[in-house]
Amino acid sequence: MFIYSDRSEIISILVYGLLVHKFSTSSKINTNRSVRMSKGIFSSCQGPLETDSTTHSKHISCMFYISSQGVADGVGGWRDYGVDPSQFSATLMRTCERLVKEGRFVPSQPVGILTSGYYELLQNKVPLLGSSTACIVVLDRRSHQLHTCNLGDSGFLVVRGGEVVHRSDEQQHYFNTPFQLSIAPPGVEGVVLSDSPDAADSASFDVQLGDIILTATDGLFDNMPDYMILRELKKLKTTNYDSVLQTAESIAKQAHDLAYDPNYMSPFAQFACDNGLNVRGGKPDDITVLLSIVAEYTD
């Protein structure tokens, strides 16, 4: 599954278990506004694949060894130079997805997926310009471990028993300037901000049945603090598709509404104030949420 959008908000849900990759689907909340960030998403599982033709066309189940997903958030400032920022993030995630499906990665090192994908773009004969943050997580069911890498201000949360037990660290050069992968026009490579994939923050840890894994772009985290996200996740009582979809939609919608509240002291506004700026309100942005649950397979 791969989705990217330039003018809409995307909600993607991936429910997977220790034994079976159970559901993969996506839906969109359309808006008429122009957003400043564009993104790509991928999810993939490795192992024998079984497709259930009696269900929705996007409902798949498969016995898997590795399940992976990622999100890339394109830097919208490239529009000022006539560059579509969605092309970079979309191509990056498509490339990462293909590498995973081809088995060209080490499960415990998702930064390797990001590195290989990025360097393929650099070597692409077709010119591609842009910048993007990226976050990739890989579940290895044999070791019951989640392996992660995050570059920039997208990120993930792992929630267990209503509490955040693991989270990514936001990477910023300075206020509102995240770490990012970039491809610049010839001759100005040293002018455009660009980080190495090796700068991504990597971590590995055990997961348990019932753990909720939320991967998202900064559009979520800039508008909803942890306690609001946890409040919504507590409403998730079952792992069935409809329940997970409803929860993901609820989180994205609330973040969207808060983004346009001029009186709300958002996490972004608080961070701005901490940096000496007089800012209040939410941060209008497109919002991507990947919501996953570690669960055993049931027919």
N, C-alpha and C positions, 0 to 999 in steps of 0.2 A: 504494500500500500504506500502510495506517495502522493502527497498533496502539497501544493503551494498556492499562495494567493497574494494578489497585490492590493485588492480593494475590498476584502471581506475578512471577517473573523472566522477562524477555523477551530472546530472542536474535534479532536480525534480521540478515540477510545481504543485501547488495546488491553484486553483482559487475557492474562496468560497464567498458566499454572506450572507446577514443578514437573508435571508429566505430560501435559498436553497444552498446546497453543489453542485456546478455545475460541475466541472471537477476534475479529479485526474489522473495524468499520469506521466510518467517519461521517460527520454532518457539518453543515455550515450555518452560521447566522449571518445573513447578508445585511450590509449597511450601505448607505449611499454616500458615506464620507470617504475622503481620500486619506489614506493612512501613510505613515512615514516609514514603515518597515515592511519587508516582504520576506516570506519564509518558505522553507522546504521541510518536508517530514518524510521519514522512512520507517518502516518496520518490517522485520523479516524473521523467519524461523528456519532452522536447519534440521532436517530429518525427514522421514517418510511423510508425505503429504496425502491427506485424505480430504476430498471436497464433498460436502454434503449438499447434493443438488436439490434436496427437498426444502432447503431453507433459503433465506435471503441470499442473493448472489454474492454479498460481501461477507457472509458468515462462513468461516473455514475452521476446520479442526485438523490438527496434525500432531502425531507423536514427534516430539522435537528434543533436540539436545541443547540447542542454543537459540535464545530469542533475543532480538536486538531491536532498538528503536532509537531514533534521533531526530533532532529539530535544529534547523539552521535559520538564523534571523538576519536577513539582508539589511545593510545600512542604507537608509533611504536618501542620505545626502547625495548619492550618486545621481539622483534625478536632476540635480542642478547642472550636471554636465552632460545631460542627454542620455544617461545610461539607465536602463531598467534594472533596479536593484534585485528584483525577483529572479533574474536569470542566474546570478551567481549562486544564491542560496539553493535554488531549485536544482541546478546542475551538480552542486556539491553533494546534495543528499541523494540524487539519483545515482551518482557515482559510488557513494558509500553503500547504498543499497545493493548495487550490482556486485561490489566486492564481497559483501556478506553472502549473497546468494551463490557466488562462485566459490565460497569457502576460503577466500584469500585474506584471512585474518586470524589472529590469535585471540580466543575469547577473553582471556584475562588482560588483554591490552587493547581496549577500544580506541586508545589514542593512535594505534597503528592504522585503524580504519580511517580515521580523520586525516592522518598524515598521507596515506596512500591516495585517498580521494583528492586531497588538495594538490599533491604533486602531479596527479594526472591532469588536473585543470591547468597547471602551469605549463605542462608539455603539450597541451591541446593545440592542434594546428589551427583551429578556429578561434580567433581572438575572443576573449571573455574578460570583461572588466567588472570590478565590484569588490565588496567586502562583506563579511558575514561573521557573526558569532556562531557557535555550534555546541551542542550537547548530545552525547551518545551514551546509552546505557546498554549493557549486555548481561543477560541472565544465563548462567550456566547451571542447568538443573542437576548435573552430575555432582557438582560441588555445593549446590544450593547457595551460590554466591552471586552477587550483583557486582559487575565491574563497570566503572563509570569514567568518563572524561568530560570536562567542561571548559570551554574557552569563551570568556566574555560574561555577559550578564543574563543569558538564558540559564536554565538550571533544573534541578530536581529536588524533590523531597521524598523521603521514605517515612511513612507514618505507621506506627504500631501501637495498638491500644489507645488511640486518640492522641498520641504524642509524636512529635518529630524526632526520630532516632538517628537519621542521617540526612544531610543536606549538602548541596554544592556550595562552594564559596564563590561569590561574585568577583570577577576580575575586572578592575578598572584602572586605566592609566591615570585618570583624574575624573572629576565629576562629569557624568553622562558621556564618558568616552571609554567604552569597553574594549577589552582585548578583542582582536578580530583578525581573521585571515583575509588577505587582500591580493588582488592582481591589478597593478597600476599600468597606465599607458607607458610605452617605451620612453625612457628618458626622465621620468619623474618617479621612479621606483623609490628613491630615497626620501621623497616628499610625502608620499601617501603612507599613513600609519599602517603597519603590517606586522603581525606577530607570527612566530613559528608555531606549528602545531604542538611542538614539544613544550610550549609554555602552558598548555592545557593542564588544569588541575585534575589528577587521576586518583581514584580511590577504589578499594574493593572491600566488601563486607558481606557477612552472612545475611540471608533473608529467611523469613519464616512464613508459614501458611497464614494468610490473612493480611500480610503486609500490603499497604497501598503505596504504589510508586507513581508519583505525579511529576511529569516532565513538562516544562512550559517555557515560553519566552518571557522576556522582561515585562511585557504588557500585563501579565498577571501579577508578578511580584512587585511591580511599581505601584499597583493599585490596591492590592489586598495583602495585609500583614498575615503572618502565620495563623493567628487566632481566628481570623475570619475563614481562612481556608479550612482549618480543622473543624470549625463549626459546621461547614457544609459537608465535609467528609463524614462527620458523625451521623449524618442522615442516611448514609449508605449502609443498609442493613443486610443486603444480599449481594451475591456476585453475578446475578443474572444480568443479561444485556440491558434490559430496560432500566433497571435500577442504576447501573453504571452510567448509562447515557444521560439519564435525568440529572445525576449528580454533576457530571462534567458540564452539562449545559447550564446548570444552576451556578456553578463557579464562574464560568465564562461570562454569563449574563450579569452577575453581580459586579465583576471586575469592570465590565463595559460601562455599567451605570455609574459606578464610582469614578471612572475616568472622566466623566463629563459633569461631575459635581464640583462647582467652583468653590464651595465652602468646606470641602472635605480635606482634612490634613492627611494626605496619602503618604505611603512610605517614600515615594519619589519626592514629594514636597518637603518631607522631613529631612531627607538626605540633602536636598538643595539648601535648606535653612542651615544645616550643619556645615555647609560649605560657604556660608556667608551671603546666600541669596534670599531675597524676600519672595518666597513662592508659596502659594496655597492652591489647593484643588487637586484633582486627579491628573493623570497624564494620558491624554488621548493617544491611543496606539491600537494596533490590531493585537489580538490575543490568541495564543495557541495553547491548548491544554491536551496533554497525553496522559490519560488516567489508566492505570494498570493495577491488577490485584493478583497476588500470588495465591493460587488456589489449586486444589487437586481436581483432576478431570472427573466429570460426571456426564453421563449420556443425557 
